Amino acid sequence: MPRVKLYTSPECLFCEKVKRFLRNHKIEFTEVDVSVDRDGAIELVEKSGQLGVPVLDVDGKILIGYDKEEMRKALGIVGELGNPQR
C-alpha cells in the first residue's frame, strides 16, 4: 500500500473531491490542512513548488489538482469500483 499524503484547505472544493475519490477506493491517507499547519504549508511548497491545493503525494510522486486518471495511475487503481478493466 503506498504512503499517501493530501495537502488541503477548508475552502477547497477540489480537495473534497480528492478525499471522496480516495475514500471510495479505500485508500488510507494523511491529510495536511495547510491553512493551519505552517510546517505542512512549507513542506507543500518544497515538494510542489507552489501553495495551491489539492496536492497529493503518493510515495514521493506529486500530483497537483484533481485528475482522476493520474490518481488511478499513481495509486495502481484499475477501472472504476465494481467495474475493473481487463
PyMOL Python script that loads the backbone (N, CA, C, O; Angstrom):
from pymol import cmd

cmd.read_pdbstr("""\
ATOM      1  N   MET A   1       0.850  -1.182   0.000  1.00  0.00           N
ATOM      2  CA  MET A   1       0.000   0.000   0.000  1.00  0.00           C
ATOM      3  C   MET A   1       0.892   1.240   0.000  1.00  0.00           C
ATOM      4  O   MET A   1       1.774   1.365   0.850  1.00  0.00           O
ATOM      5  N   PRO A   2       0.676   2.151  -0.935  1.00  0.00           N
ATOM      6  CA  PRO A   2       1.519   3.349  -0.986  1.00  0.00           C
ATOM      7  C   PRO A   2       1.233   4.285   0.188  1.00  0.00           C
ATOM      8  O   PRO A   2       0.140   4.287   0.755  1.00  0.00           O
ATOM      9  N   ARG A   3       2.244   5.077   0.534  1.00  0.00           N
ATOM     10  CA  ARG A   3       2.044   6.129   1.532  1.00  0.00           C
ATOM     11  C   ARG A   3       1.465   7.328   0.800  1.00  0.00           C
ATOM     12  O   ARG A   3       2.021   7.792  -0.195  1.00  0.00           O
ATOM     13  N   VAL A   4       0.340   7.824   1.305  1.00  0.00           N
ATOM     14  CA  VAL A   4      -0.389   8.885   0.618  1.00  0.00           C
ATOM     15  C   VAL A   4      -0.610  10.045   1.580  1.00  0.00           C
ATOM     16  O   VAL A   4      -1.092   9.860   2.698  1.00  0.00           O
ATOM     17  N   LYS A   5      -0.251  11.239   1.130  1.00  0.00           N
ATOM     18  CA  LYS A   5      -0.471  12.449   1.909  1.00  0.00           C
ATOM     19  C   LYS A   5      -1.195  13.441   1.017  1.00  0.00           C
ATOM     20  O   LYS A   5      -0.793  13.667  -0.125  1.00  0.00           O
ATOM     21  N   LEU A   6      -2.270  14.037   1.540  1.00  0.00           N
ATOM     22  CA  LEU A   6      -3.066  15.002   0.796  1.00  0.00           C
ATOM     23  C   LEU A   6      -2.991  16.354   1.485  1.00  0.00           C
ATOM     24  O   LEU A   6      -3.329  16.484   2.662  1.00  0.00           O
ATOM     25  N   TYR A   7      -2.547  17.355   0.745  1.00  0.00           N
ATOM     26  CA  TYR A   7      -2.480  18.730   1.238  1.00  0.00           C
ATOM     27  C   TYR A   7      -3.773  19.428   0.835  1.00  0.00           C
ATOM     28  O   TYR A   7      -4.150  19.424  -0.337  1.00  0.00           O
ATOM     29  N   THR A   8      -4.448  20.028   1.812  1.00  0.00           N
ATOM     30  CA  THR A   8      -5.768  20.613   1.583  1.00  0.00           C
ATOM     31  C   THR A   8      -5.906  21.958   2.286  1.00  0.00           C
ATOM     32  O   THR A   8      -5.017  22.396   3.016  1.00  0.00           O
ATOM     33  N   SER A   9      -7.048  22.599   2.043  1.00  0.00           N
ATOM     34  CA  SER A   9      -7.506  23.732   2.843  1.00  0.00           C
ATOM     35  C   SER A   9      -9.030  23.639   2.909  1.00  0.00           C
ATOM     36  O   SER A   9      -9.646  23.029   2.035  1.00  0.00           O
ATOM     37  N   PRO A  10      -9.643  24.232   3.924  1.00  0.00           N
ATOM     38  CA  PRO A  10     -11.086  24.054   4.135  1.00  0.00           C
ATOM     39  C   PRO A  10     -11.972  24.556   2.993  1.00  0.00           C
ATOM     40  O   PRO A  10     -13.024  23.968   2.744  1.00  0.00           O
ATOM     41  N   GLU A  11     -11.586  25.608   2.304  1.00  0.00           N
ATOM     42  CA  GLU A  11     -12.434  26.196   1.267  1.00  0.00           C
ATOM     43  C   GLU A  11     -12.265  25.531  -0.094  1.00  0.00           C
ATOM     44  O   GLU A  11     -12.893  25.958  -1.063  1.00  0.00           O
ATOM     45  N   CYS A  12     -11.445  24.510  -0.189  1.00  0.00           N
ATOM     46  CA  CYS A  12     -11.066  23.904  -1.466  1.00  0.00           C
ATOM     47  C   CYS A  12     -12.057  22.813  -1.876  1.00  0.00           C
ATOM     48  O   CYS A  12     -12.088  21.737  -1.277  1.00  0.00           O
ATOM     49  N   LEU A  13     -12.865  23.096  -2.898  1.00  0.00           N
ATOM     50  CA  LEU A  13     -13.846  22.112  -3.374  1.00  0.00           C
ATOM     51  C   LEU A  13     -13.181  20.903  -4.018  1.00  0.00           C
ATOM     52  O   LEU A  13     -13.652  19.777  -3.853  1.00  0.00           O
ATOM     53  N   PHE A  14     -12.085  21.124  -4.753  1.00  0.00           N
ATOM     54  CA  PHE A  14     -11.400  20.001  -5.384  1.00  0.00           C
ATOM     55  C   PHE A  14     -10.721  19.109  -4.346  1.00  0.00           C
ATOM     56  O   PHE A  14     -10.543  17.913  -4.576  1.00  0.00           O
ATOM     57  N   CYS A  15     -10.342  19.684  -3.208  1.00  0.00           N
ATOM     58  CA  CYS A  15      -9.789  18.868  -2.121  1.00  0.00           C
ATOM     59  C   CYS A  15     -10.832  17.857  -1.651  1.00  0.00           C
ATOM     60  O   CYS A  15     -10.505  16.698  -1.393  1.00  0.00           O
ATOM     61  N   GLU A  16     -12.081  18.293  -1.538  1.00  0.00           N
ATOM     62  CA  GLU A  16     -13.158  17.390  -1.134  1.00  0.00           C
ATOM     63  C   GLU A  16     -13.345  16.278  -2.157  1.00  0.00           C
ATOM     64  O   GLU A  16     -13.607  15.133  -1.788  1.00  0.00           O
ATOM     65  N   LYS A  17     -13.211  16.605  -3.441  1.00  0.00           N
ATOM     66  CA  LYS A  17     -13.339  15.587  -4.486  1.00  0.00           C
ATOM     67  C   LYS A  17     -12.218  14.555  -4.388  1.00  0.00           C
ATOM     68  O   LYS A  17     -12.453  13.358  -4.552  1.00  0.00           O
ATOM     69  N   VAL A  18     -10.996  15.024  -4.120  1.00  0.00           N
ATOM     70  CA  VAL A  18      -9.872  14.091  -3.981  1.00  0.00           C
ATOM     71  C   VAL A  18     -10.100  13.191  -2.766  1.00  0.00           C
ATOM     72  O   VAL A  18      -9.885  11.981  -2.845  1.00  0.00           O
ATOM     73  N   LYS A  19     -10.534  13.772  -1.646  1.00  0.00           N
ATOM     74  CA  LYS A  19     -10.800  12.966  -0.450  1.00  0.00           C
ATOM     75  C   LYS A  19     -11.882  11.922  -0.729  1.00  0.00           C
ATOM     76  O   LYS A  19     -11.751  10.767  -0.322  1.00  0.00           O
ATOM     77  N   ARG A  20     -12.936  12.320  -1.414  1.00  0.00           N
ATOM     78  CA  ARG A  20     -14.011  11.381  -1.753  1.00  0.00           C
ATOM     79  C   ARG A  20     -13.476  10.259  -2.638  1.00  0.00           C
ATOM     80  O   ARG A  20     -13.803   9.091  -2.425  1.00  0.00           O
ATOM     81  N   PHE A  21     -12.654  10.606  -3.633  1.00  0.00           N
ATOM     82  CA  PHE A  21     -12.054   9.607  -4.519  1.00  0.00           C
ATOM     83  C   PHE A  21     -11.237   8.601  -3.709  1.00  0.00           C
ATOM     84  O   PHE A  21     -11.378   7.392  -3.891  1.00  0.00           O
ATOM     85  N   LEU A  22     -10.383   9.101  -2.815  1.00  0.00           N
ATOM     86  CA  LEU A  22      -9.540   8.222  -2.005  1.00  0.00           C
ATOM     87  C   LEU A  22     -10.385   7.319  -1.113  1.00  0.00           C
ATOM     88  O   LEU A  22     -10.127   6.120  -1.016  1.00  0.00           O
ATOM     89  N   ARG A  23     -11.387   7.892  -0.468  1.00  0.00           N
ATOM     90  CA  ARG A  23     -12.245   7.094   0.422  1.00  0.00           C
ATOM     91  C   ARG A  23     -13.039   6.052  -0.365  1.00  0.00           C
ATOM     92  O   ARG A  23     -13.175   4.911   0.076  1.00  0.00           O
ATOM     93  N   ASN A  24     -13.561   6.440  -1.526  1.00  0.00           N
ATOM     94  CA  ASN A  24     -14.324   5.495  -2.354  1.00  0.00           C
ATOM     95  C   ASN A  24     -13.475   4.304  -2.783  1.00  0.00           C
ATOM     96  O   ASN A  24     -13.987   3.201  -2.973  1.00  0.00           O
ATOM     97  N   HIS A  25     -12.174   4.536  -2.934  1.00  0.00           N
ATOM     98  CA  HIS A  25     -11.265   3.469  -3.350  1.00  0.00           C
ATOM     99  C   HIS A  25     -10.533   2.844  -2.163  1.00  0.00           C
ATOM    100  O   HIS A  25      -9.580   2.084  -2.338  1.00  0.00           O
ATOM    101  N   LYS A  26     -10.993   3.177  -0.948  1.00  0.00           N
ATOM    102  CA  LYS A  26     -10.446   2.584   0.285  1.00  0.00           C
ATOM    103  C   LYS A  26      -8.940   2.819   0.418  1.00  0.00           C
ATOM    104  O   LYS A  26      -8.200   1.940   0.861  1.00  0.00           O
ATOM    105  N   ILE A  27      -8.501   4.018   0.029  1.00  0.00           N
ATOM    106  CA  ILE A  27      -7.090   4.394   0.132  1.00  0.00           C
ATOM    107  C   ILE A  27      -6.893   5.162   1.433  1.00  0.00           C
ATOM    108  O   ILE A  27      -7.527   6.195   1.649  1.00  0.00           O
ATOM    109  N   GLU A  28      -6.017   4.661   2.299  1.00  0.00           N
ATOM    110  CA  GLU A  28      -5.691   5.378   3.530  1.00  0.00           C
ATOM    111  C   GLU A  28      -4.784   6.546   3.186  1.00  0.00           C
ATOM    112  O   GLU A  28      -3.886   6.418   2.353  1.00  0.00           O
ATOM    113  N   PHE A  29      -5.021   7.697   3.832  1.00  0.00           N
ATOM    114  CA  PHE A  29      -4.204   8.868   3.556  1.00  0.00           C
ATOM    115  C   PHE A  29      -4.108   9.749   4.790  1.00  0.00           C
ATOM    116  O   PHE A  29      -4.957   9.710   5.680  1.00  0.00           O
ATOM    117  N   THR A  30      -3.055  10.538   4.814  1.00  0.00           N
ATOM    118  CA  THR A  30      -2.862  11.548   5.839  1.00  0.00           C
ATOM    119  C   THR A  30      -3.232  12.885   5.228  1.00  0.00           C
ATOM    120  O   THR A  30      -2.767  13.223   4.140  1.00  0.00           O
ATOM    121  N   GLU A  31      -4.062  13.645   5.919  1.00  0.00           N
ATOM    122  CA  GLU A  31      -4.465  14.960   5.423  1.00  0.00           C
ATOM    123  C   GLU A  31      -3.694  16.048   6.153  1.00  0.00           C
ATOM    124  O   GLU A  31      -3.577  16.026   7.379  1.00  0.00           O
ATOM    125  N   VAL A  32      -3.170  16.998   5.392  1.00  0.00           N
ATOM    126  CA  VAL A  32      -2.471  18.148   5.958  1.00  0.00           C
ATOM    127  C   VAL A  32      -3.237  19.398   5.542  1.00  0.00           C
ATOM    128  O   VAL A  32      -3.270  19.750   4.363  1.00  0.00           O
ATOM    129  N   ASP A  33      -3.854  20.069   6.518  1.00  0.00           N
ATOM    130  CA  ASP A  33      -4.586  21.309   6.256  1.00  0.00           C
ATOM    131  C   ASP A  33      -3.581  22.459   6.311  1.00  0.00           C
ATOM    132  O   ASP A  33      -3.176  22.890   7.391  1.00  0.00           O
ATOM    133  N   VAL A  34      -3.187  22.948   5.139  1.00  0.00           N
ATOM    134  CA  VAL A  34      -2.132  23.962   5.077  1.00  0.00           C
ATOM    135  C   VAL A  34      -2.592  25.321   5.593  1.00  0.00           C
ATOM    136  O   VAL A  34      -1.767  26.216   5.775  1.00  0.00           O
ATOM    137  N   SER A  35      -3.888  25.494   5.833  1.00  0.00           N
ATOM    138  CA  SER A  35      -4.367  26.767   6.376  1.00  0.00           C
ATOM    139  C   SER A  35      -4.051  26.901   7.864  1.00  0.00           C
ATOM    140  O   SER A  35      -4.037  28.012   8.395  1.00  0.00           O
ATOM    141  N   VAL A  36      -3.799  25.782   8.539  1.00  0.00           N
ATOM    142  CA  VAL A  36      -3.488  25.818   9.972  1.00  0.00           C
ATOM    143  C   VAL A  36      -2.147  25.170  10.310  1.00  0.00           C
ATOM    144  O   VAL A  36      -1.634  25.355  11.413  1.00  0.00           O
ATOM    145  N   ASP A  37      -1.588  24.428   9.391  1.00  0.00           N
ATOM    146  CA  ASP A  37      -0.330  23.709   9.620  1.00  0.00           C
ATOM    147  C   ASP A  37       0.797  24.401   8.853  1.00  0.00           C
ATOM    148  O   ASP A  37       1.022  24.131   7.673  1.00  0.00           O
ATOM    149  N   ARG A  38       1.499  25.299   9.547  1.00  0.00           N
ATOM    150  CA  ARG A  38       2.557  26.083   8.892  1.00  0.00           C
ATOM    151  C   ARG A  38       3.664  25.189   8.337  1.00  0.00           C
ATOM    152  O   ARG A  38       4.118  25.391   7.212  1.00  0.00           O
ATOM    153  N   ASP A  39       4.095  24.209   9.116  1.00  0.00           N
ATOM    154  CA  ASP A  39       5.132  23.291   8.642  1.00  0.00           C
ATOM    155  C   ASP A  39       4.643  22.502   7.428  1.00  0.00           C
ATOM    156  O   ASP A  39       5.404  22.241   6.497  1.00  0.00           O
ATOM    157  N   GLY A  40       3.372  22.130   7.451  1.00  0.00           N
ATOM    158  CA  GLY A  40       2.788  21.433   6.309  1.00  0.00           C
ATOM    159  C   GLY A  40       2.768  22.302   5.066  1.00  0.00           C
ATOM    160  O   GLY A  40       3.006  21.814   3.962  1.00  0.00           O
ATOM    161  N   ALA A  41       2.485  23.595   5.238  1.00  0.00           N
ATOM    162  CA  ALA A  41       2.477  24.527   4.104  1.00  0.00           C
ATOM    163  C   ALA A  41       3.878  24.675   3.522  1.00  0.00           C
ATOM    164  O   ALA A  41       4.046  24.716   2.303  1.00  0.00           O
ATOM    165  N   ILE A  42       4.875  24.754   4.385  1.00  0.00           N
ATOM    166  CA  ILE A  42       6.268  24.849   3.921  1.00  0.00           C
ATOM    167  C   ILE A  42       6.651  23.575   3.179  1.00  0.00           C
ATOM    168  O   ILE A  42       7.268  23.634   2.115  1.00  0.00           O
ATOM    169  N   GLU A  43       6.291  22.430   3.735  1.00  0.00           N
ATOM    170  CA  GLU A  43       6.562  21.140   3.097  1.00  0.00           C
ATOM    171  C   GLU A  43       5.893  21.070   1.720  1.00  0.00           C
ATOM    172  O   GLU A  43       6.488  20.582   0.759  1.00  0.00           O
ATOM    173  N   LEU A  44       4.660  21.560   1.633  1.00  0.00           N
ATOM    174  CA  LEU A  44       3.929  21.574   0.364  1.00  0.00           C
ATOM    175  C   LEU A  44       4.679  22.373  -0.698  1.00  0.00           C
ATOM    176  O   LEU A  44       4.836  21.912  -1.828  1.00  0.00           O
ATOM    177  N   VAL A  45       5.139  23.561  -0.340  1.00  0.00           N
ATOM    178  CA  VAL A  45       5.868  24.407  -1.288  1.00  0.00           C
ATOM    179  C   VAL A  45       7.173  23.737  -1.698  1.00  0.00           C
ATOM    180  O   VAL A  45       7.548  23.777  -2.870  1.00  0.00           O
ATOM    181  N   GLU A  46       7.868  23.122  -0.744  1.00  0.00           N
ATOM    182  CA  GLU A  46       9.121  22.435  -1.072  1.00  0.00           C
ATOM    183  C   GLU A  46       8.888  21.274  -2.036  1.00  0.00           C
ATOM    184  O   GLU A  46       9.697  21.045  -2.935  1.00  0.00           O
ATOM    185  N   LYS A  47       7.795  20.544  -1.857  1.00  0.00           N
ATOM    186  CA  LYS A  47       7.521  19.378  -2.704  1.00  0.00           C
ATOM    187  C   LYS A  47       6.949  19.747  -4.067  1.00  0.00           C
ATOM    188  O   LYS A  47       7.306  19.141  -5.077  1.00  0.00           O
ATOM    189  N   SER A  48       6.053  20.748  -4.096  1.00  0.00           N
ATOM    190  CA  SER A  48       5.318  21.027  -5.331  1.00  0.00           C
ATOM    191  C   SER A  48       5.728  22.322  -6.020  1.00  0.00           C
ATOM    192  O   SER A  48       5.399  22.540  -7.186  1.00  0.00           O
ATOM    193  N   GLY A  49       6.452  23.185  -5.296  1.00  0.00           N
ATOM    194  CA  GLY A  49       6.837  24.467  -5.874  1.00  0.00           C
ATOM    195  C   GLY A  49       5.713  25.486  -5.880  1.00  0.00           C
ATOM    196  O   GLY A  49       5.826  26.529  -6.524  1.00  0.00           O
ATOM    197  N   GLN A  50       4.639  25.199  -5.177  1.00  0.00           N
ATOM    198  CA  GLN A  50       3.502  26.124  -5.143  1.00  0.00           C
ATOM    199  C   GLN A  50       2.700  25.901  -3.870  1.00  0.00           C
ATOM    200  O   GLN A  50       2.900  24.908  -3.171  1.00  0.00           O
ATOM    201  N   LEU A  51       1.788  26.829  -3.567  1.00  0.00           N
ATOM    202  CA  LEU A  51       0.983  26.733  -2.351  1.00  0.00           C
ATOM    203  C   LEU A  51      -0.459  26.323  -2.642  1.00  0.00           C
ATOM    204  O   LEU A  51      -1.243  26.138  -1.712  1.00  0.00           O
ATOM    205  N   GLY A  52      -0.821  26.179  -3.912  1.00  0.00           N
ATOM    206  CA  GLY A  52      -2.187  25.792  -4.266  1.00  0.00           C
ATOM    207  C   GLY A  52      -2.486  24.358  -3.870  1.00  0.00           C
ATOM    208  O   GLY A  52      -1.593  23.511  -3.835  1.00  0.00           O
ATOM    209  N   VAL A  53      -3.743  24.096  -3.573  1.00  0.00           N
ATOM    210  CA  VAL A  53      -4.203  22.764  -3.212  1.00  0.00           C
ATOM    211  C   VAL A  53      -5.386  22.393  -4.101  1.00  0.00           C
ATOM    212  O   VAL A  53      -6.026  23.283  -4.660  1.00  0.00           O
ATOM    213  N   PRO A  54      -5.689  21.132  -4.244  1.00  0.00           N
ATOM    214  CA  PRO A  54      -5.104  19.965  -3.600  1.00  0.00           C
ATOM    215  C   PRO A  54      -3.795  19.533  -4.249  1.00  0.00           C
ATOM    216  O   PRO A  54      -3.579  19.696  -5.450  1.00  0.00           O
ATOM    217  N   VAL A  55      -2.936  18.980  -3.407  1.00  0.00           N
ATOM    218  CA  VAL A  55      -1.717  18.321  -3.869  1.00  0.00           C
ATOM    219  C   VAL A  55      -1.670  16.965  -3.177  1.00  0.00           C
ATOM    220  O   VAL A  55      -1.847  16.862  -1.963  1.00  0.00           O
ATOM    221  N   LEU A  56      -1.433  15.947  -3.961  1.00  0.00           N
ATOM    222  CA  LEU A  56      -1.384  14.578  -3.463  1.00  0.00           C
ATOM    223  C   LEU A  56       0.039  14.060  -3.614  1.00  0.00           C
ATOM    224  O   LEU A  56       0.627  14.142  -4.693  1.00  0.00           O
ATOM    225  N   ASP A  57       0.587  13.526  -2.528  1.00  0.00           N
ATOM    226  CA  ASP A  57       1.920  12.925  -2.529  1.00  0.00           C
ATOM    227  C   ASP A  57       1.727  11.415  -2.365  1.00  0.00           C
ATOM    228  O   ASP A  57       1.314  10.938  -1.309  1.00  0.00           O
ATOM    229  N   VAL A  58       2.035  10.680  -3.428  1.00  0.00           N
ATOM    230  CA  VAL A  58       1.911   9.220  -3.411  1.00  0.00           C
ATOM    231  C   VAL A  58       3.318   8.646  -3.487  1.00  0.00           C
ATOM    232  O   VAL A  58       3.905   8.561  -4.565  1.00  0.00           O
ATOM    233  N   ASP A  59       3.854   8.254  -2.337  1.00  0.00           N
ATOM    234  CA  ASP A  59       5.225   7.721  -2.275  1.00  0.00           C
ATOM    235  C   ASP A  59       6.223   8.632  -2.982  1.00  0.00           C
ATOM    236  O   ASP A  59       7.122   8.153  -3.672  1.00  0.00           O
ATOM    237  N   GLY A  60       6.066   9.945  -2.811  1.00  0.00           N
ATOM    238  CA  GLY A  60       7.004  10.899  -3.401  1.00  0.00           C
ATOM    239  C   GLY A  60       6.618  11.402  -4.779  1.00  0.00           C
ATOM    240  O   GLY A  60       7.222  12.352  -5.277  1.00  0.00           O
ATOM    241  N   LYS A  61       5.630  10.788  -5.404  1.00  0.00           N
ATOM    242  CA  LYS A  61       5.129  11.287  -6.696  1.00  0.00           C
ATOM    243  C   LYS A  61       4.094  12.367  -6.389  1.00  0.00           C
ATOM    244  O   LYS A  61       3.109  12.112  -5.695  1.00  0.00           O
ATOM    245  N   ILE A  62       4.321  13.571  -6.907  1.00  0.00           N
ATOM    246  CA  ILE A  62       3.474  14.713  -6.604  1.00  0.00           C
ATOM    247  C   ILE A  62       2.441  14.914  -7.709  1.00  0.00           C
ATOM    248  O   ILE A  62       2.782  15.036  -8.886  1.00  0.00           O
ATOM    249  N   LEU A  63       1.172  14.948  -7.305  1.00  0.00           N
ATOM    250  CA  LEU A  63       0.068  15.204  -8.228  1.00  0.00           C
ATOM    251  C   LEU A  63      -0.614  16.500  -7.803  1.00  0.00           C
ATOM    252  O   LEU A  63      -1.034  16.636  -6.654  1.00  0.00           O
ATOM    253  N   ILE A  64      -0.724  17.439  -8.714  1.00  0.00           N
ATOM    254  CA  ILE A  64      -1.318  18.736  -8.416  1.00  0.00           C
ATOM    255  C   ILE A  64      -2.708  18.795  -9.034  1.00  0.00           C
ATOM    256  O   ILE A  64      -2.889  18.499 -10.216  1.00  0.00           O
ATOM    257  N   GLY A  65      -3.691  19.183  -8.215  1.00  0.00           N
ATOM    258  CA  GLY A  65      -5.057  19.312  -8.710  1.00  0.00           C
ATOM    259  C   GLY A  65      -5.832  18.015  -8.616  1.00  0.00           C
ATOM    260  O   GLY A  65      -5.425  17.070  -7.941  1.00  0.00           O
ATOM    261  N   TYR A  66      -6.957  17.993  -9.309  1.00  0.00           N
ATOM    262  CA  TYR A  66      -7.865  16.843  -9.279  1.00  0.00           C
ATOM    263  C   TYR A  66      -7.891  16.217 -10.664  1.00  0.00           C
ATOM    264  O   TYR A  66      -8.568  16.706 -11.567  1.00  0.00           O
ATOM    265  N   ASP A  67      -7.146  15.129 -10.819  1.00  0.00           N
ATOM    266  CA  ASP A  67      -7.068  14.420 -12.095  1.00  0.00           C
ATOM    267  C   ASP A  67      -7.236  12.935 -11.791  1.00  0.00           C
ATOM    268  O   ASP A  67      -6.295  12.270 -11.358  1.00  0.00           O
ATOM    269  N   LYS A  68      -8.447  12.422 -12.022  1.00  0.00           N
ATOM    270  CA  LYS A  68      -8.748  11.033 -11.648  1.00  0.00           C
ATOM    271  C   LYS A  68      -7.826  10.034 -12.330  1.00  0.00           C
ATOM    272  O   LYS A  68      -7.392   9.070 -11.700  1.00  0.00           O
ATOM    273  N   GLU A  69      -7.523  10.242 -13.595  1.00  0.00           N
ATOM    274  CA  GLU A  69      -6.657   9.297 -14.308  1.00  0.00           C
ATOM    275  C   GLU A  69      -5.255   9.264 -13.706  1.00  0.00           C
ATOM    276  O   GLU A  69      -4.687   8.188 -13.516  1.00  0.00           O
ATOM    277  N   GLU A  70      -4.699  10.423 -13.408  1.00  0.00           N
ATOM    278  CA  GLU A  70      -3.366  10.473 -12.791  1.00  0.00           C
ATOM    279  C   GLU A  70      -3.383   9.831 -11.409  1.00  0.00           C
ATOM    280  O   GLU A  70      -2.440   9.133 -11.036  1.00  0.00           O
ATOM    281  N   MET A  71      -4.452  10.063 -10.647  1.00  0.00           N
ATOM    282  CA  MET A  71      -4.554   9.439  -9.326  1.00  0.00           C
ATOM    283  C   MET A  71      -4.643   7.925  -9.462  1.00  0.00           C
ATOM    284  O   MET A  71      -3.991   7.197  -8.714  1.00  0.00           O
ATOM    285  N   ARG A  72      -5.441   7.448 -10.405  1.00  0.00           N
ATOM    286  CA  ARG A  72      -5.550   5.997 -10.624  1.00  0.00           C
ATOM    287  C   ARG A  72      -4.187   5.390 -10.936  1.00  0.00           C
ATOM    288  O   ARG A  72      -3.816   4.360 -10.373  1.00  0.00           O
ATOM    289  N   LYS A  73      -3.446   6.030 -11.835  1.00  0.00           N
ATOM    290  CA  LYS A  73      -2.120   5.522 -12.216  1.00  0.00           C
ATOM    291  C   LYS A  73      -1.189   5.484 -11.010  1.00  0.00           C
ATOM    292  O   LYS A  73      -0.552   4.465 -10.742  1.00  0.00           O
ATOM    293  N   ALA A  74      -1.114   6.600 -10.283  1.00  0.00           N
ATOM    294  CA  ALA A  74      -0.188   6.699  -9.153  1.00  0.00           C
ATOM    295  C   ALA A  74      -0.531   5.711  -8.045  1.00  0.00           C
ATOM    296  O   ALA A  74       0.357   5.205  -7.358  1.00  0.00           O
ATOM    297  N   LEU A  75      -1.827   5.439  -7.875  1.00  0.00           N
ATOM    298  CA  LEU A  75      -2.284   4.563  -6.799  1.00  0.00           C
ATOM    299  C   LEU A  75      -2.460   3.115  -7.238  1.00  0.00           C
ATOM    300  O   LEU A  75      -2.766   2.253  -6.415  1.00  0.00           O
ATOM    301  N   GLY A  76      -2.270   2.841  -8.523  1.00  0.00           N
ATOM    302  CA  GLY A  76      -2.407   1.478  -9.023  1.00  0.00           C
ATOM    303  C   GLY A  76      -3.844   0.996  -9.080  1.00  0.00           C
ATOM    304  O   GLY A  76      -4.104  -0.201  -8.956  1.00  0.00           O
ATOM    305  N   ILE A  77      -4.782   1.920  -9.266  1.00  0.00           N
ATOM    306  CA  ILE A  77      -6.202   1.570  -9.351  1.00  0.00           C
ATOM    307  C   ILE A  77      -6.534   1.265 -10.805  1.00  0.00           C
ATOM    308  O   ILE A  77      -6.225   2.048 -11.703  1.00  0.00           O
ATOM    309  N   VAL A  78      -7.167   0.119 -11.024  1.00  0.00           N
ATOM    310  CA  VAL A  78      -7.544  -0.283 -12.381  1.00  0.00           C
ATOM    311  C   VAL A  78      -9.056  -0.204 -12.501  1.00  0.00           C
ATOM    312  O   VAL A  78      -9.764  -0.894 -11.768  1.00  0.00           O
ATOM    313  N   GLY A  79      -9.568   0.623 -13.408  1.00  0.00           N
ATOM    314  CA  GLY A  79     -11.008   0.733 -13.641  1.00  0.00           C
ATOM    315  C   GLY A  79     -11.730   1.415 -12.500  1.00  0.00           C
ATOM    316  O   GLY A  79     -11.113   1.890 -11.547  1.00  0.00           O
ATOM    317  N   GLU A  80     -13.042   1.455 -12.610  1.00  0.00           N
ATOM    318  CA  GLU A  80     -13.896   2.028 -11.573  1.00  0.00           C
ATOM    319  C   GLU A  80     -14.257   0.944 -10.567  1.00  0.00           C
ATOM    320  O   GLU A  80     -14.109  -0.245 -10.849  1.00  0.00           O
ATOM    321  N   LEU A  81     -14.725   1.349  -9.406  1.00  0.00           N
ATOM    322  CA  LEU A  81     -15.180   0.392  -8.399  1.00  0.00           C
ATOM    323  C   LEU A  81     -16.263  -0.495  -8.995  1.00  0.00           C
ATOM    324  O   LEU A  81     -17.204  -0.002  -9.618  1.00  0.00           O
ATOM    325  N   GLY A  82     -16.132  -1.775  -8.808  1.00  0.00           N
ATOM    326  CA  GLY A  82     -17.128  -2.710  -9.286  1.00  0.00           C
ATOM    327  C   GLY A  82     -17.109  -2.932 -10.787  1.00  0.00           C
ATOM    328  O   GLY A  82     -17.928  -3.685 -11.313  1.00  0.00           O
ATOM    329  N   ASN A  83     -16.180  -2.285 -11.484  1.00  0.00           N
ATOM    330  CA  ASN A  83     -16.106  -2.419 -12.940  1.00  0.00           C
ATOM    331  C   ASN A  83     -14.642  -2.440 -13.373  1.00  0.00           C
ATOM    332  O   ASN A  83     -14.202  -1.548 -14.099  1.00  0.00           O
ATOM    333  N   PRO A  84     -13.878  -3.453 -12.936  1.00  0.00           N
ATOM    334  CA  PRO A  84     -12.455  -3.477 -13.266  1.00  0.00           C
ATOM    335  C   PRO A  84     -12.218  -3.663 -14.758  1.00  0.00           C
ATOM    336  O   PRO A  84     -12.966  -4.360 -15.443  1.00  0.00           O
ATOM    337  N   GLN A  85     -11.165  -3.028 -15.241  1.00  0.00           N
ATOM    338  CA  GLN A  85     -10.783  -3.199 -16.639  1.00  0.00           C
ATOM    339  C   GLN A  85     -10.054  -4.519 -16.776  1.00  0.00           C
ATOM    340  O   GLN A  85      -9.454  -5.005 -15.817  1.00  0.00           O
ATOM    341  N   ARG A  86     -10.100  -5.096 -17.955  1.00  0.00           N
ATOM    342  CA  ARG A  86      -9.425  -6.369 -18.183  1.00  0.00           C
ATOM    343  C   ARG A  86      -8.289  -6.179 -19.138  1.00  0.00           C
ATOM    344  O   ARG A  86      -7.588  -7.137 -19.463  1.00  0.00           O
TER     345      ARG A  86
END
""", "prot")
cmd.dss("prot")
cmd.show_as("cartoon", "prot")
cmd.util.cbc("prot")
cmd.orient("prot")
